[in-house]
Each structure stands twice: as C-alpha cells, then as structure tokens.
Amino acid sequence: MTTTETIAPAGPMKALRAHTRGGAEQLVYEDAPTPGAPQDSDVLVQVKAAAVTFDELTWDETWQADGVDRTPIIPSHEFAGVVVAVGPEAEGVAVGDEVFGLVPFNRDGAAAQYVLAPATSLAAKPAGVSDVVAAAAVLPALTAMEALDEHLGLETGQRLLVRGGTGAVGSFVVQLAHGRGIRVTATVRSSSGVERAEWFGADEVLVGDEPAGVVTAGFDASIDAAGAGTPEWLYRAVRPGGRVVTLQEPPDAQLAESLGVETRFFVVTARAESIARLGAVLAAGDVEVPVARTYPLSEGRAAYASRGTGTPGKVVLDLTS
C-alpha cells in the first residue's frame, strides 16, 4: 500500500555538483540541499548506486531547461536505491521499496545521497540483483530493448549489423537480439574484443573502424551503438527497404534515400513498464551487465574523468562504499 510517510533525514546531503558548464573538471563533491518532500507523482529515493553516462556533460538538457540555466547541476541519472517518501499522486510504490530507474535528463540526477524521480520512471529492483548492476543496466539495456521492440523491425532469422558490439548499448543489443533468434554480426575496434562479442552471442565479429567483411546489402537492419558520426558503410550494409538506427545523432537522410533504406533516430523513453520488464530480464539472469569500475561518490570527479579507461562496461558510483 502506498504511503506518504517519510524517513528522509533533514539537513544537507552530500552530492556531486557542477556550478559552471564544462566537463569533469567542473564537478565538486560538496554539501547540497536535500530535496524537499516529493510533490505530485514524484518519489524521493535514497540512492545506493548511480551509473555514469560520460556524454551527459555535453548535452544542453543537462545544463538548461526551456532555455533557463540550471546550474548548479547534479549528474548521473541511472540509479538504484530505496524509497523514503512518495508524492500524493505516486502510484504503485511505497516507502521502503527497493527501486531502480532513470531520472529525466533535464532534472538533477542521482550523484547524491537523495534524488527526486517520477514514479513513472522507476520500478521494483529484483531482490537478487545488486544496486550497482541495476543502476548500470538502466540506460543501455532500456535503449537496446526499445531499439529492438520499436525501431529495428526484425524477426527471428533476420540479420542485424551492430556497430560497437561490446559497448554499453551494443552489448545489450547483441545479447537481446541473439536471444530472439536474430542473426547478429557485431563490429569491434580491435581483435581484443572478438571473444567478448562472441560470448555476448554475436554469430560473426568484424574488426576495425571500417571492417572489410561488411557485405553490401547483406543485412536487414543495422544500428550504430558506437556513437556519433555513423559511417557510410553502415548504410550500405543494409538491403533496400531495411532500416538503419542511430542513437547519438539523426541519420543522413540523403544517403539513406539514395540507397533506399529507412532510418530511425530515437532517445530512450523511461517508462515504468519497460523498467519492470528489464527487472524481469535481470532477475532471470538472461543478460550480463558489464561494469567497468565502481567509485565512491566522493571520487565522482575521477569517475567522470576516467571515461571508462578503455574497460568495457559502465562506470558506477557506489554510495554504499
């Protein structure tokens, strides 16, 4: 039963904040006001773990909302924790619930002891899944699920080309697509990633920024999970009528039209039902969640400055350490 009882302490909290727009060098570990009582359908969560998305410090929505400066900002929007208070319109969640989810990027994030998040952007964390793993899975796994469910349009037996098959999003695309019986070819930047991509379920692995083995019109769809600057070969690899999906920037519409391929670009939507589905996937052990390294909140600046240090997986702030 939902309750509005609060067990959140009064006074300031510890948080990672930036008072000036910039990169990791602007982040400061300091006292900050604890969010007030949640309003409407918001929920106040005591954060146990918060995953890092390095590029969020370059996004406009991190720093402003409707053209208004938001500094000082708190980054890191993928979280796991315990509910300590709920707003009067929040449904399906109660004080004491262990949850995980995604704070909208135009709001303060979870690199803090407490975060306010919409009840519609979180779900129950499976009991057997750690806070670190749950937080690390949220954004990349939800992105992969939405790509497969709504944008790639693939069926069992069809062929998918994944650029960046061992990255944060790409590793989930490979695993989930393989689980659906889709034939997956993954690209990796060096030979050191081949075995890992195969372990995730790739049927074929190609090495290099411009893999020689990419067959023109040999795939039903492709997805750029490696970042911005989608290369031309990722379009040419798709048969006429197939789809190219991009995640970091809109696709090249002119190139796509000349090749007769469809294109999709999307930003993931955090929905409670999708996060609940992800929870079921995590509970079943159907995917591996790569975690590169954990840092305490006090070393948040170093976590963002690390850029992952080349190790596959998410960097996570562990607030229990």
Secondary structure as GFF3:
##gff-version 3
##sequence-region A 1 321
A	DSSP	beta_strand	12	18	.	.	.	ID=ss1
A	DSSP	three_ten_helix	24	26	.	.	.	ID=ss2
A	DSSP	beta_strand	27	33	.	.	.	ID=ss3
A	DSSP	beta_strand	42	51	.	.	.	ID=ss4
A	DSSP	three_ten_helix	54	58	.	.	.	ID=ss5
A	DSSP	alpha_helix	60	63	.	.	.	ID=ss6
A	DSSP	beta_strand	64	65	.	.	.	ID=ss7
A	DSSP	beta_strand	68	69	.	.	.	ID=ss8
A	DSSP	beta_strand	78	86	.	.	.	ID=ss9
A	DSSP	beta_strand	98	102	.	.	.	ID=ss10
A	DSSP	beta_strand	114	118	.	.	.	ID=ss11
A	DSSP	three_ten_helix	119	121	.	.	.	ID=ss12
A	DSSP	beta_strand	122	124	.	.	.	ID=ss13
A	DSSP	alpha_helix	131	146	.	.	.	ID=ss14
A	DSSP	pi_helix	147	151	.	.	.	ID=ss15
A	DSSP	beta_strand	159	163	.	.	.	ID=ss16
A	DSSP	alpha_helix	168	179	.	.	.	ID=ss17
A	DSSP	beta_strand	183	188	.	.	.	ID=ss18
A	DSSP	three_ten_helix	191	193	.	.	.	ID=ss19
A	DSSP	alpha_helix	194	200	.	.	.	ID=ss20
A	DSSP	beta_strand	204	207	.	.	.	ID=ss21
A	DSSP	beta_strand	219	224	.	.	.	ID=ss22
A	DSSP	alpha_helix	232	236	.	.	.	ID=ss23
A	DSSP	beta_strand	238	246	.	.	.	ID=ss24
A	DSSP	alpha_helix	253	259	.	.	.	ID=ss25
A	DSSP	beta_strand	262	265	.	.	.	ID=ss26
A	DSSP	alpha_helix	272	284	.	.	.	ID=ss27
A	DSSP	beta_strand	291	295	.	.	.	ID=ss28
A	DSSP	three_ten_helix	297	299	.	.	.	ID=ss29
A	DSSP	alpha_helix	300	306	.	.	.	ID=ss30
A	DSSP	three_ten_helix	307	310	.	.	.	ID=ss31
A	DSSP	beta_strand	314	318	.	.	.	ID=ss32
###
